[in-house]
């Protein structure tokens, strides 16, 4: 007779942050084998999400079968001084047995502050009856600080409100995020612009040479002009995601950019680094109708941006890519800056498939090199479910 073990029962919280959602864990609640990085942790999170799933549905897991909803977060007491929590983010592949730990999720960063407050990581004396708590988050994937300004009402995290985020169906409470010194300086040169240039000629096999701005602020990102790809920047998901040739072309750009930025040494390595870099294409402002049927006027935005995430066009905009957009827009001469009209700027409002988003960044020249000191955006977060996630053993 075959003995079947009962499922593991692990405390967890299912949260939305910005336009993403994921399963949040306290490190101490994970099985001992999964409390340290390695195959046991990855196997657990894959099973939680329901990957790998050849059907691409995540029917037998908590994932939502998109890059925005195949995410896990582990929160632990801060490992560095003057911070409240460590925040570790895993992007779970949908169709392969792979968890990418190479970058951050800017949208889920919004949910870290509320989770930290609710789960006892913040001393009670710092939580007012009414007001705001600033949670200092150590982003452990890339070693950076995020400040989350979380509203409090009657001593509890305020989740409901009238703040709207394009790409999120219902309004909620506004949470302001500050990404401090958000350039991760990874790759060659240790610079926010790892090639040393604001614009490069990027040779892409099968496509030729494209102008590209490659930046590491927020998340490593390769920006190209939409018109160089035959687009105008107003495209919605079906135009890209239903076109296998377009997806292959954009992946080729991603691989070429990763090589040029020094993030990988061979093209084959790109398969094990699906989360980064991102590829985005930019265009001057042009009116369009969003995926929700909302009319976006050309004079309501500074530029249009469309970004790829895990091999698909994102339905809105990744939070980390928004940091990259804000930073690149603030540096005169980048493709993002030129698409927005050129010149110095400390904020930009861009159009994405679901609507618009305003982000700001502060940049400065240091010894002839551009550096970003902070990027700011507003998002919202909400607990969707809390309790225990069940995972088969073995």
C-alpha positions in Angstrom: 0.0 0.0 0.0 1.4 3.4 -1.0 1.5 6.0 1.8 0.6 9.5 0.8 1.8 12.3 3.1 -0.5 15.1 4.0 0.1 18.5 2.5 2.4 21.1 4.2 0.5 23.9 5.7 2.5 27.2 5.6 1.4 30.6 6.9 1.1 33.0 4.0 -0.6 36.2 2.8 -1.8 36.7 -0.8 -1.3 40.4 -1.6 -1.7 42.8 -4.4 1.0 45.5 -4.8 0.5 48.0 -7.6 -0.4 46.0 -10.7 1.1 42.8 -9.5 0.2 40.2 -6.9 2.1 37.5 -5.1 2.3 35.1 -2.2 4.1 36.6 0.9 5.9 34.6 3.5 7.7 35.4 6.7 11.1 33.7 6.5 10.6 32.0 9.8 7.4 30.3 8.6 9.0 28.5 5.8 10.1 24.9 6.2 13.6 24.7 7.6 15.1 23.5 4.3 13.5 26.5 2.5 14.8 29.1 4.9 18.1 29.3 3.0 18.6 29.9 -0.7 18.8 26.8 -2.8 16.9 24.0 -4.6 14.6 23.3 -1.7 13.4 26.9 -1.5 12.9 27.1 -5.3 11.1 23.8 -5.5 8.7 25.0 -2.7 7.9 28.3 -4.4 7.4 26.6 -7.8 4.9 24.3 -6.2 3.1 27.1 -4.4 2.7 29.0 -7.7 1.9 25.9 -9.7 4.9 25.8 -12.0 6.1 24.5 -14.3 2.7 24.3 -16.0 2.7 23.2 -19.7 -0.9 24.3 -19.9 0.1 27.8 -19.0 -2.9 28.2 -16.6 -1.6 27.7 -13.0 -4.8 25.8 -12.2 -3.0 23.8 -9.5 -1.3 26.7 -7.7 -1.6 30.3 -6.6 -0.1 31.8 -9.7 -2.1 33.7 -12.3 -0.2 32.5 -15.3 1.2 35.9 -16.1 4.5 37.5 -15.2 2.6 40.0 -13.0 1.0 37.2 -10.9 3.7 34.5 -10.7 5.6 36.0 -7.8 6.7 35.1 -4.3 8.1 37.3 -1.5 10.0 36.4 1.6 10.2 39.0 4.4 12.6 38.7 7.3 14.0 41.0 10.1 16.5 43.5 8.6 20.0 42.2 8.1 21.5 45.7 7.7 21.4 48.6 10.2 18.7 51.4 10.1 16.2 49.2 8.2 13.1 47.5 9.3 12.9 44.4 7.1 14.7 42.4 4.4 12.6 42.0 1.3 13.5 39.1 -1.1 11.6 38.7 -4.3 11.3 35.6 -6.5 9.9 35.8 -10.1 8.6 32.3 -10.8 8.7 31.0 -14.3 5.4 29.8 -15.7 6.5 27.0 -18.0 9.9 26.0 -16.6 11.2 24.9 -13.2 13.0 28.2 -12.6 12.9 31.0 -10.0 14.7 34.2 -11.0 16.2 36.1 -8.1 18.1 38.6 -10.2 16.0 41.7 -9.6 13.3 43.4 -7.7 9.5 43.8 -8.3 8.7 47.5 -7.9 5.0 46.9 -7.8 5.2 44.3 -5.0 7.5 46.7 -3.1 4.3 48.6 -2.3 2.9 45.6 -0.3 6.1 45.1 1.8 5.4 48.0 4.1 1.8 47.0 4.9 2.9 43.4 5.4 5.7 44.4 7.7 3.4 46.5 9.8 0.7 43.9 10.0 3.1 41.1 10.8 4.9 42.7 13.7 8.1 43.8 12.1 7.5 47.5 13.1 7.5 48.4 16.8 4.1 49.3 18.1 5.3 52.7 19.4 6.1 53.8 15.8 2.5 53.2 14.6 0.3 56.2 15.2 -3.5 56.0 15.7 -3.8 58.1 12.5 -1.0 59.2 10.2 1.8 57.6 8.2 4.5 55.0 9.0 7.7 55.1 7.0 9.0 51.5 6.6 12.6 51.3 5.7 13.0 48.2 3.4 16.2 46.5 2.5 15.7 45.1 -1.0 17.9 42.0 -0.6 18.0 41.0 -4.3 19.9 44.1 -5.4 21.0 45.6 -2.1 19.1 48.8 -2.1 16.9 50.9 0.2 13.2 51.5 -0.4 11.1 53.8 1.8 7.4 53.0 1.9 5.1 55.6 3.4 2.1 53.6 4.6 -1.1 55.4 5.7 -2.6 54.4 9.1 -6.2 54.8 10.2 -7.3 53.8 13.7 -4.0 52.1 14.3 -4.3 49.8 11.4 -2.9 49.8 7.9 -5.3 51.8 5.7 -6.1 49.7 2.6 -9.3 51.3 1.2 -9.3 54.7 -0.4 -10.0 56.7 -3.5 -6.5 56.5 -5.1 -6.6 55.0 -8.5 -3.9 53.1 -10.4 -4.3 52.4 -14.1 -4.1 48.7 -14.5 -5.9 48.0 -11.1 -9.6 47.7 -11.3 -10.6 49.2 -8.0 -9.3 52.3 -6.0 -7.4 51.9 -2.7 -5.2 53.9 -0.4 -2.2 55.7 -1.8 1.3 54.4 -0.7 4.2 56.6 -1.7 7.4 54.7 -2.5 10.9 56.2 -2.6 13.7 54.2 -4.2 17.0 55.5 -2.8 20.1 55.4 -5.0 18.2 52.9 -7.2 20.9 52.2 -9.8 22.1 48.6 -9.1 25.5 49.2 -10.8 25.5 45.6 -12.0 27.4 44.5 -15.1 30.4 46.2 -16.8 31.8 49.5 -15.6 29.8 49.9 -12.3 27.9 52.8 -13.8 24.2 53.6 -14.2 24.9 53.5 -17.9 27.0 50.3 -18.0 28.3 51.0 -21.5 29.4 54.5 -20.6 27.1 56.0 -23.2 23.6 57.5 -23.1 22.8 56.0 -26.5 24.6 53.0 -28.1 24.4 51.3 -31.5 23.3 47.9 -30.4 23.9 45.1 -32.9 21.1 42.6 -32.8 21.5 39.3 -34.8 18.8 39.1 -37.4 17.7 42.7 -36.9 20.7 44.8 -37.6 21.8 47.8 -35.6 19.4 49.7 -33.3 19.9 52.8 -31.2 19.5 51.8 -27.6 19.7 53.4 -24.1 20.8 50.8 -21.6 20.4 51.7 -17.9 20.5 49.9 -14.6 18.3 52.2 -12.5 15.4 50.3 -10.8 16.1 47.3 -13.0 18.5 46.8 -15.9 16.5 48.0 -18.9 17.2 48.3 -22.7 15.2 51.1 -24.3 14.8 51.3 -28.0 12.7 53.5 -30.3 9.3 52.1 -31.2 9.5 53.3 -34.8 12.7 51.2 -35.3 10.6 48.1 -34.7 7.7 49.3 -36.8 5.5 50.4 -33.9 4.2 53.8 -32.7 4.2 53.1 -29.0 0.4 52.8 -28.6 0.3 49.0 -28.9 -1.7 46.9 -26.5 -0.9 43.3 -25.5 -2.5 41.3 -28.4 -0.5 43.1 -31.0 2.8 41.9 -29.5 1.9 38.8 -27.6 0.0 37.2 -30.4 2.9 37.7 -32.8 5.6 35.1 -32.4 7.9 36.8 -34.7 7.6 40.0 -32.7 8.3 38.2 -29.4 11.4 36.5 -30.9 12.6 39.9 -32.2 12.2 41.5 -28.7 13.9 38.6 -27.0 16.8 39.0 -29.4 17.1 42.6 -28.4 17.0 41.6 -24.7 19.8 39.0 -25.2 22.0 41.5 -27.2 21.4 44.2 -24.5 22.2 41.8 -21.7 25.5 40.9 -23.4 26.4 44.5 -24.1 25.6 45.5 -20.5 27.8 42.7 -19.1 24.9 41.0 -17.4 25.6 37.7 -19.1 28.7 36.3 -20.9 27.0 34.1 -23.5 23.6 34.2 -25.2 22.7 30.9 -23.6 22.8 32.5 -20.1 19.8 34.6 -21.0 17.6 31.5 -20.4 18.6 31.5 -16.8 18.0 35.2 -16.4 14.5 35.8 -17.6 13.5 38.6 -15.2 16.3 40.9 -16.3 17.1 43.0 -18.3 13.8 44.4 -19.4 13.2 45.6 -22.9 11.0 48.7 -23.5 10.2 50.7 -26.6 9.5 54.4 -26.4 7.7 56.9 -28.6 6.6 60.6 -28.5 3.1 61.1 -27.1 0.2 59.9 -29.2 -3.4 59.4 -28.3 -4.7 55.8 -27.9 -7.4 53.8 -26.2 -6.2 51.8 -23.2 -7.0 48.1 -22.6 -9.8 49.2 -20.4 -11.4 51.4 -23.1 -10.1 54.6 -21.5 -9.1 57.4 -24.0 -5.6 58.7 -23.4 -5.0 62.1 -25.0 -1.6 62.9 -26.4 -1.5 66.1 -24.4 -2.1 64.1 -21.1 1.3 62.3 -21.4 4.9 63.1 -22.1 5.6 59.9 -24.0 4.4 56.4 -24.6 6.3 53.3 -23.3 5.7 49.6 -23.7 7.7 47.1 -21.8 8.4 43.4 -22.0 8.3 41.2 -18.9 9.2 37.5 -18.9 8.8 37.3 -22.7 5.4 39.1 -23.0 4.2 42.6 -23.3 3.3 43.8 -19.8 -0.3 44.8 -19.3 0.7 48.0 -17.5 4.2 48.9 -16.4 6.5 47.2 -13.9 7.4 49.3 -11.0 11.1 48.8 -11.4 10.9 49.7 -15.1 9.0 52.8 -14.1 12.1 53.8 -12.0 14.2 53.2 -15.1 11.9 55.3 -17.2 11.9 58.2 -14.7 15.7 58.1 -14.4 16.4 57.9 -18.1 13.8 60.7 -18.8 15.7 62.9 -16.3 19.0 62.6 -18.2 19.1 64.8 -21.3 20.0 62.9 -24.4 18.7 59.4 -23.7 16.1 57.8 -26.0 13.5 58.2 -23.2 14.4 61.8 -22.6 14.2 62.6 -26.4 10.9 60.8 -26.8 9.5 63.0 -24.0 10.7 66.2 -25.8 14.3 66.5 -24.5 15.7 68.8 -21.9 16.0 68.5 -18.1 13.0 67.2 -16.2 12.4 65.7 -12.7 9.1 63.9 -13.5 7.4 62.3 -16.4 3.9 61.0 -17.1 4.0 58.1 -19.6 1.3 56.1 -21.3 1.3 52.3 -21.0 -1.3 49.7 -22.2 -3.6 50.2 -19.1 -3.4 54.0 -18.9 -0.8 56.4 -17.5 1.6 56.7 -14.6 3.6 59.7 -13.2 7.0 59.0 -11.8 9.8 61.3 -10.7 13.6 61.0 -10.4 16.4 63.1 -9.1 19.7 62.8 -11.0 23.1 64.5 -10.8 26.5 64.5 -12.5 29.2 63.0 -10.3 32.7 63.2 -11.8 31.3 63.2 -15.3 29.0 60.2 -14.6 25.2 60.5 -14.3 23.8 59.1 -11.0 20.3 58.9 -9.6 19.7 59.8 -6.0 16.1 58.7 -5.7 12.9 57.9 -7.7 9.4 58.4 -6.4 6.0 56.9 -7.4 2.7 56.3 -5.8 1.0 52.9 -5.9 -1.5 51.0 -3.7 -1.6 47.6 -2.0 -4.2 45.3 -0.5 -4.4 42.0 1.3 -6.4 39.6 -0.8 -6.3 36.6 1.5 -4.4 35.4 4.5 -4.0 32.1 6.3 -2.1 29.1 5.0 -1.0 27.9 1.7 -1.1 24.1 1.2 1.8 22.4 -0.6 2.1 18.7 -1.4 5.2 17.2 0.1 7.9 15.5 -1.9 
